[in-house]
């Protein structure tokens, strides 16, 4: 069974900001990267 859940646009936007901000820990960035990897891609 495939996972069909996807990250919303607002969460993806916040995750992107976390990845580009050096104030966040590597654990936070890992979670943000995981969230971004689950976003729907535009074709």
CHARMM internal coordinates of N, CA and C (Angstrom, degrees):
IC EDIT
DIST 1 N 1 CA 1.4373
DIST 1 CA 1 C 1.5320
ANGL 1 N 1 CA 1 C 108.63
DIST 1 C 2 N 1.3100
ANGL 1 CA 1 C 2 N 116.25
DIHE 1 N 1 CA 1 C 2 N 127.11
DIST 2 N 2 CA 1.4619
ANGL 1 C 2 N 2 CA 121.67
DIHE 1 CA 1 C 2 N 2 CA -177.33
DIST 2 CA 2 C 1.5255
ANGL 2 N 2 CA 2 C 110.64
DIHE 1 C 2 N 2 CA 2 C -85.03
DIST 2 C 3 N 1.3176
ANGL 2 CA 2 C 3 N 115.54
DIHE 2 N 2 CA 2 C 3 N 149.34
DIST 3 N 3 CA 1.4609
ANGL 2 C 3 N 3 CA 121.70
DIHE 2 CA 2 C 3 N 3 CA 175.61
DIST 3 CA 3 C 1.5239
ANGL 3 N 3 CA 3 C 107.85
DIHE 2 C 3 N 3 CA 3 C -82.14
DIST 3 C 4 N 1.3244
ANGL 3 CA 3 C 4 N 117.11
DIHE 3 N 3 CA 3 C 4 N 117.73
DIST 4 N 4 CA 1.4627
ANGL 3 C 4 N 4 CA 120.51
DIHE 3 CA 3 C 4 N 4 CA -177.17
DIST 4 CA 4 C 1.5215
ANGL 4 N 4 CA 4 C 113.10
DIHE 3 C 4 N 4 CA 4 C -102.73
DIST 4 C 5 N 1.3220
ANGL 4 CA 4 C 5 N 117.84
DIHE 4 N 4 CA 4 C 5 N 3.00
DIST 5 N 5 CA 1.4633
ANGL 4 C 5 N 5 CA 121.18
DIHE 4 CA 4 C 5 N 5 CA -179.92
DIST 5 CA 5 C 1.5243
ANGL 5 N 5 CA 5 C 109.79
DIHE 4 C 5 N 5 CA 5 C -74.66
DIST 5 C 6 N 1.3336
ANGL 5 CA 5 C 6 N 115.56
DIHE 5 N 5 CA 5 C 6 N 143.67
DIST 6 N 6 CA 1.4528
ANGL 5 C 6 N 6 CA 120.22
DIHE 5 CA 5 C 6 N 6 CA 179.26
DIST 6 CA 6 C 1.5219
ANGL 6 N 6 CA 6 C 109.97
DIHE 5 C 6 N 6 CA 6 C -135.63
DIST 6 C 7 N 1.3156
ANGL 6 CA 6 C 7 N 114.79
DIHE 6 N 6 CA 6 C 7 N 153.45
DIST 7 N 7 CA 1.4614
ANGL 6 C 7 N 7 CA 121.82
DIHE 6 CA 6 C 7 N 7 CA -179.32
DIST 7 CA 7 C 1.5305
ANGL 7 N 7 CA 7 C 110.04
DIHE 6 C 7 N 7 CA 7 C -74.53
DIST 7 C 8 N 1.3327
ANGL 7 CA 7 C 8 N 116.19
DIHE 7 N 7 CA 7 C 8 N 137.15
DIST 8 N 8 CA 1.4594
ANGL 7 C 8 N 8 CA 120.58
DIHE 7 CA 7 C 8 N 8 CA 178.63
DIST 8 CA 8 C 1.5273
ANGL 8 N 8 CA 8 C 110.91
DIHE 7 C 8 N 8 CA 8 C -72.54
DIST 8 C 9 N 1.3270
ANGL 8 CA 8 C 9 N 115.63
DIHE 8 N 8 CA 8 C 9 N 164.60
DIST 9 N 9 CA 1.4650
ANGL 8 C 9 N 9 CA 120.57
DIHE 8 CA 8 C 9 N 9 CA -179.58
DIST 9 CA 9 C 1.5168
ANGL 9 N 9 CA 9 C 111.55
DIHE 8 C 9 N 9 CA 9 C -62.52
DIST 9 C 10 N 1.3257
ANGL 9 CA 9 C 10 N 117.95
DIHE 9 N 9 CA 9 C 10 N -39.72
DIST 10 N 10 CA 1.4693
ANGL 9 C 10 N 10 CA 120.03
DIHE 9 CA 9 C 10 N 10 CA -178.09
DIST 10 CA 10 C 1.5269
ANGL 10 N 10 CA 10 C 111.49
DIHE 9 C 10 N 10 CA 10 C -67.27
DIST 10 C 11 N 1.3162
ANGL 10 CA 10 C 11 N 117.15
DIHE 10 N 10 CA 10 C 11 N -39.39
DIST 11 N 11 CA 1.4692
ANGL 10 C 11 N 11 CA 120.58
DIHE 10 CA 10 C 11 N 11 CA 178.30
DIST 11 CA 11 C 1.5197
ANGL 11 N 11 CA 11 C 109.96
DIHE 10 C 11 N 11 CA 11 C -68.95
DIST 11 C 12 N 1.3216
ANGL 11 CA 11 C 12 N 117.25
DIHE 11 N 11 CA 11 C 12 N -39.67
DIST 12 N 12 CA 1.4617
ANGL 11 C 12 N 12 CA 120.89
DIHE 11 CA 11 C 12 N 12 CA 178.57
DIST 12 CA 12 C 1.5222
ANGL 12 N 12 CA 12 C 110.79
DIHE 11 C 12 N 12 CA 12 C -62.82
DIST 12 C 13 N 1.3125
ANGL 12 CA 12 C 13 N 116.67
DIHE 12 N 12 CA 12 C 13 N -38.50
DIST 13 N 13 CA 1.4597
ANGL 12 C 13 N 13 CA 120.76
DIHE 12 CA 12 C 13 N 13 CA 178.97
DIST 13 CA 13 C 1.5252
ANGL 13 N 13 CA 13 C 111.09
DIHE 12 C 13 N 13 CA 13 C -65.09
DIST 13 C 14 N 1.3195
ANGL 13 CA 13 C 14 N 116.77
DIHE 13 N 13 CA 13 C 14 N -43.51
DIST 14 N 14 CA 1.4627
ANGL 13 C 14 N 14 CA 120.80
DIHE 13 CA 13 C 14 N 14 CA 178.69
DIST 14 CA 14 C 1.5270
ANGL 14 N 14 CA 14 C 110.76
DIHE 13 C 14 N 14 CA 14 C -66.36
DIST 14 C 15 N 1.3254
ANGL 14 CA 14 C 15 N 116.95
DIHE 14 N 14 CA 14 C 15 N -38.86
DIST 15 N 15 CA 1.4648
ANGL 14 C 15 N 15 CA 120.77
DIHE 14 CA 14 C 15 N 15 CA 178.88
DIST 15 CA 15 C 1.5195
ANGL 15 N 15 CA 15 C 110.58
DIHE 14 C 15 N 15 CA 15 C -63.58
DIST 15 C 16 N 1.3138
ANGL 15 CA 15 C 16 N 116.47
DIHE 15 N 15 CA 15 C 16 N -39.10
DIST 16 N 16 CA 1.4581
ANGL 15 C 16 N 16 CA 120.72
DIHE 15 CA 15 C 16 N 16 CA 178.33
DIST 16 CA 16 C 1.5224
ANGL 16 N 16 CA 16 C 111.22
DIHE 15 C 16 N 16 CA 16 C -62.65
DIST 16 C 17 N 1.3251
ANGL 16 CA 16 C 17 N 116.30
DIHE 16 N 16 CA 16 C 17 N -40.66
DIST 17 N 17 CA 1.4642
ANGL 16 C 17 N 17 CA 120.51
DIHE 16 CA 16 C 17 N 17 CA 178.81
DIST 17 CA 17 C 1.5288
ANGL 17 N 17 CA 17 C 111.16
DIHE 16 C 17 N 17 CA 17 C -66.75
DIST 17 C 18 N 1.3171
ANGL 17 CA 17 C 18 N 117.24
DIHE 17 N 17 CA 17 C 18 N -37.11
DIST 18 N 18 CA 1.4681
ANGL 17 C 18 N 18 CA 121.08
DIHE 17 CA 17 C 18 N 18 CA 178.29
DIST 18 CA 18 C 1.5201
ANGL 18 N 18 CA 18 C 110.04
DIHE 17 C 18 N 18 CA 18 C -63.81
DIST 18 C 19 N 1.3226
ANGL 18 CA 18 C 19 N 117.26
DIHE 18 N 18 CA 18 C 19 N -42.36
DIST 19 N 19 CA 1.4618
ANGL 18 C 19 N 19 CA 120.89
DIHE 18 CA 18 C 19 N 19 CA -178.59
DIST 19 CA 19 C 1.5215
ANGL 19 N 19 CA 19 C 112.29
DIHE 18 C 19 N 19 CA 19 C -64.81
DIST 19 C 20 N 1.3110
ANGL 19 CA 19 C 20 N 117.18
DIHE 19 N 19 CA 19 C 20 N -30.35
DIST 20 N 20 CA 1.4577
ANGL 19 C 20 N 20 CA 119.70
DIHE 19 CA 19 C 20 N 20 CA -176.96
DIST 20 CA 20 C 1.5342
ANGL 20 N 20 CA 20 C 113.15
DIHE 19 C 20 N 20 CA 20 C -92.74
DIST 20 C 21 N 1.3312
ANGL 20 CA 20 C 21 N 117.65
DIHE 20 N 20 CA 20 C 21 N -1.53
DIST 21 N 21 CA 1.4601
ANGL 20 C 21 N 21 CA 122.08
DIHE 20 CA 20 C 21 N 21 CA -178.10
DIST 21 CA 21 C 1.5331
ANGL 21 N 21 CA 21 C 109.82
DIHE 20 C 21 N 21 CA 21 C -106.37
DIST 21 C 22 N 1.3053
ANGL 21 CA 21 C 22 N 116.80
DIHE 21 N 21 CA 21 C 22 N 122.03
DIST 22 N 22 CA 1.4665
ANGL 21 C 22 N 22 CA 121.38
DIHE 21 CA 21 C 22 N 22 CA -177.01
DIST 22 CA 22 C 1.5296
ANGL 22 N 22 CA 22 C 113.78
DIHE 21 C 22 N 22 CA 22 C -74.36
DIST 22 C 23 N 1.3175
ANGL 22 CA 22 C 23 N 118.55
DIHE 22 N 22 CA 22 C 23 N -4.92
DIST 23 N 23 CA 1.4694
ANGL 22 C 23 N 23 CA 120.59
DIHE 22 CA 22 C 23 N 23 CA -179.64
DIST 23 CA 23 C 1.5222
ANGL 23 N 23 CA 23 C 112.47
DIHE 22 C 23 N 23 CA 23 C -77.57
DIST 23 C 24 N 1.3304
ANGL 23 CA 23 C 24 N 118.18
DIHE 23 N 23 CA 23 C 24 N -14.00
DIST 24 N 24 CA 1.4615
ANGL 23 C 24 N 24 CA 121.11
DIHE 23 CA 23 C 24 N 24 CA -176.71
DIST 24 CA 24 C 1.5232
ANGL 24 N 24 CA 24 C 110.82
DIHE 23 C 24 N 24 CA 24 C -91.65
DIST 24 C 25 N 1.3250
ANGL 24 CA 24 C 25 N 115.94
DIHE 24 N 24 CA 24 C 25 N 150.33
DIST 25 N 25 CA 1.4634
ANGL 24 C 25 N 25 CA 121.37
DIHE 24 CA 24 C 25 N 25 CA -178.99
DIST 25 CA 25 C 1.5234
ANGL 25 N 25 CA 25 C 110.96
DIHE 24 C 25 N 25 CA 25 C -74.29
DIST 25 C 26 N 1.3137
ANGL 25 CA 25 C 26 N 115.20
DIHE 25 N 25 CA 25 C 26 N 166.71
DIST 26 N 26 CA 1.4634
ANGL 25 C 26 N 26 CA 119.67
DIHE 25 CA 25 C 26 N 26 CA 178.75
DIST 26 CA 26 C 1.5311
ANGL 26 N 26 CA 26 C 110.81
DIHE 25 C 26 N 26 CA 26 C -65.14
DIST 26 C 27 N 1.3323
ANGL 26 CA 26 C 27 N 117.72
DIHE 26 N 26 CA 26 C 27 N -30.41
DIST 27 N 27 CA 1.4619
ANGL 26 C 27 N 27 CA 120.73
DIHE 26 CA 26 C 27 N 27 CA 177.55
DIST 27 CA 27 C 1.5264
ANGL 27 N 27 CA 27 C 110.40
DIHE 26 C 27 N 27 CA 27 C -66.57
DIST 27 C 28 N 1.3203
ANGL 27 CA 27 C 28 N 116.97
DIHE 27 N 27 CA 27 C 28 N -42.01
DIST 28 N 28 CA 1.4590
ANGL 27 C 28 N 28 CA 120.90
DIHE 27 CA 27 C 28 N 28 CA 178.41
DIST 28 CA 28 C 1.5200
ANGL 28 N 28 CA 28 C 110.40
DIHE 27 C 28 N 28 CA 28 C -63.68
DIST 28 C 29 N 1.3253
ANGL 28 CA 28 C 29 N 115.57
DIHE 28 N 28 CA 28 C 29 N -41.25
DIST 29 N 29 CA 1.4632
ANGL 28 C 29 N 29 CA 119.66
DIHE 28 CA 28 C 29 N 29 CA -179.95
DIST 29 CA 29 C 1.5152
ANGL 29 N 29 CA 29 C 111.24
DIHE 28 C 29 N 29 CA 29 C -67.35
DIST 29 C 30 N 1.3113
ANGL 29 CA 29 C 30 N 117.24
DIHE 29 N 29 CA 29 C 30 N -33.42
DIST 30 N 30 CA 1.4582
ANGL 29 C 30 N 30 CA 121.26
DIHE 29 CA 29 C 30 N 30 CA 177.79
DIST 30 CA 30 C 1.5315
ANGL 30 N 30 CA 30 C 110.94
DIHE 29 C 30 N 30 CA 30 C -64.76
DIST 30 C 31 N 1.3218
ANGL 30 CA 30 C 31 N 115.76
DIHE 30 N 30 CA 30 C 31 N -42.80
DIST 31 N 31 CA 1.4728
ANGL 30 C 31 N 31 CA 120.62
DIHE 30 CA 30 C 31 N 31 CA 178.45
DIST 31 CA 31 C 1.5304
ANGL 31 N 31 CA 31 C 109.92
DIHE 30 C 31 N 31 CA 31 C -66.10
DIST 31 C 32 N 1.3256
ANGL 31 CA 31 C 32 N 116.62
DIHE 31 N 31 CA 31 C 32 N -41.26
DIST 32 N 32 CA 1.4644
ANGL 31 C 32 N 32 CA 121.13
DIHE 31 CA 31 C 32 N 32 CA 178.87
DIST 32 CA 32 C 1.5276
ANGL 32 N 32 CA 32 C 110.79
DIHE 31 C 32 N 32 CA 32 C -63.15
DIST 32 C 33 N 1.3219
ANGL 32 CA 32 C 33 N 116.68
DIHE 32 N 32 CA 32 C 33 N -41.96
DIST 33 N 33 CA 1.4590
ANGL 32 C 33 N 33 CA 120.54
DIHE 32 CA 32 C 33 N 33 CA 178.88
DIST 33 CA 33 C 1.5249
ANGL 33 N 33 CA 33 C 110.86
DIHE 32 C 33 N 33 CA 33 C -64.51
DIST 33 C 34 N 1.3056
ANGL 33 CA 33 C 34 N 116.41
DIHE 33 N 33 CA 33 C 34 N -38.21
DIST 34 N 34 CA 1.4596
ANGL 33 C 34 N 34 CA 120.54
DIHE 33 CA 33 C 34 N 34 CA 177.64
DIST 34 CA 34 C 1.5293
ANGL 34 N 34 CA 34 C 110.78
DIHE 33 C 34 N 34 CA 34 C -63.65
DIST 34 C 35 N 1.3165
ANGL 34 CA 34 C 35 N 115.80
DIHE 34 N 34 CA 34 C 35 N -41.69
DIST 35 N 35 CA 1.4699
ANGL 34 C 35 N 35 CA 120.03
DIHE 34 CA 34 C 35 N 35 CA 178.45
DIST 35 CA 35 C 1.5264
ANGL 35 N 35 CA 35 C 110.53
DIHE 34 C 35 N 35 CA 35 C -63.25
DIST 35 C 36 N 1.3274
ANGL 35 CA 35 C 36 N 116.59
DIHE 35 N 35 CA 35 C 36 N -42.37
DIST 36 N 36 CA 1.4648
ANGL 35 C 36 N 36 CA 119.55
DIHE 35 CA 35 C 36 N 36 CA -179.87
DIST 36 CA 36 C 1.5193
ANGL 36 N 36 CA 36 C 111.96
DIHE 35 C 36 N 36 CA 36 C -67.06
DIST 36 C 37 N 1.3088
ANGL 36 CA 36 C 37 N 117.01
DIHE 36 N 36 CA 36 C 37 N -31.16
DIST 37 N 37 CA 1.4632
ANGL 36 C 37 N 37 CA 119.56
DIHE 36 CA 36 C 37 N 37 CA -179.94
DIST 37 CA 37 C 1.5281
ANGL 37 N 37 CA 37 C 111.84
DIHE 36 C 37 N 37 CA 37 C -69.92
DIST 37 C 38 N 1.3248
ANGL 37 CA 37 C 38 N 116.01
DIHE 37 N 37 CA 37 C 38 N -14.72
DIST 38 N 38 CA 1.4644
ANGL 37 C 38 N 38 CA 120.45
DIHE 37 CA 37 C 38 N 38 CA -179.40
DIST 38 CA 38 C 1.5226
ANGL 38 N 38 CA 38 C 112.63
DIHE 37 C 38 N 38 CA 38 C -102.39
DIST 38 C 39 N 1.3258
ANGL 38 CA 38 C 39 N 117.32
DIHE 38 N 38 CA 38 C 39 N 12.60
DIST 39 N 39 CA 1.4524
ANGL 38 C 39 N 39 CA 120.07
DIHE 38 CA 38 C 39 N 39 CA 178.25
DIST 39 CA 39 C 1.5194
ANGL 39 N 39 CA 39 C 110.53
DIHE 38 C 39 N 39 CA 39 C -81.88
DIST 39 C 40 N 1.2981
ANGL 39 CA 39 C 40 N 115.40
DIHE 39 N 39 CA 39 C 40 N 156.33
DIST 40 N 40 CA 1.4569
ANGL 39 C 40 N 40 CA 120.20
DIHE 39 CA 39 C 40 N 40 CA 178.58
DIST 40 CA 40 C 1.5330
ANGL 40 N 40 CA 40 C 108.53
DIHE 39 C 40 N 40 CA 40 C -79.32
DIST 40 C 41 N 1.3013
ANGL 40 CA 40 C 41 N 116.39
DIHE 40 N 40 CA 40 C 41 N 130.80
DIST 41 N 41 CA 1.4578
ANGL 40 C 41 N 41 CA 119.94
DIHE 40 CA 40 C 41 N 41 CA -179.15
DIST 41 CA 41 C 1.5199
ANGL 41 N 41 CA 41 C 110.45
DIHE 40 C 41 N 41 CA 41 C -88.13
DIST 41 C 42 N 1.3326
ANGL 41 CA 41 C 42 N 115.56
DIHE 41 N 41 CA 41 C 42 N 145.95
DIST 42 N 42 CA 1.4565
ANGL 41 C 42 N 42 CA 120.64
DIHE 41 CA 41 C 42 N 42 CA 177.18
DIST 42 CA 42 C 1.5216
ANGL 42 N 42 CA 42 C 109.01
DIHE 41 C 42 N 42 CA 42 C -84.53
DIST 42 C 43 N 1.2948
ANGL 42 CA 42 C 43 N 115.64
DIHE 42 N 42 CA 42 C 43 N 137.26
DIST 43 N 43 CA 1.4652
ANGL 42 C 43 N 43 CA 119.71
DIHE 42 CA 42 C 43 N 43 CA 179.55
DIST 43 CA 43 C 1.4997
ANGL 43 N 43 CA 43 C 111.28
DIHE 42 C 43 N 43 CA 43 C -113.64
END
COOR INIT
IC SEED 1 N 1 CA 1 C
IC BUILD
